[in-house]
Amino acid sequence: MASYRIAMIGDDSSTGGFAAGGVVGVPAATPSEALERLNRLVASGEYAIVFITEGLAEPILADIAALPRTAVPAVVVVPDQGGSRGIGFRKIQVAVEKALGLDLLGKEGIGRE
């Protein structure tokens, strides 16, 4: 059975803490660096999950969406040190709406007033 790894693309402060959990930290200072590193991780075939911080992912969301749709890796956008921008939630909301044909999570999101 294949063994996969997990990576985290982000600024130094975001990636540093993940090493204790066995996650490979992949520092990137700009969205273009993040995209280059993401493409390299995807091409390696070694990663099941690649986390990328929202700040780096937002300008390259179209590039992320254009990645080959295979079982691995799953590319997951997560909040960075600056807090959540809601990008990850919106991606899940759109996926649920496409799958079910209705906006199950609501336009404002769960728990928002």
Buried (B, 14 or more C-beta within 10 A) or exposed (E): EEEEBBBBBBBEEBBEEBEEEEBBBBBBEEBEBBBEBBEEBBEEEBBBBBBBBBBBBBEBBEBBEEBEEEEEBEBBBBBBEEEEBEBBBBBBBEEBEEEEEEEEBEEEEEEEE
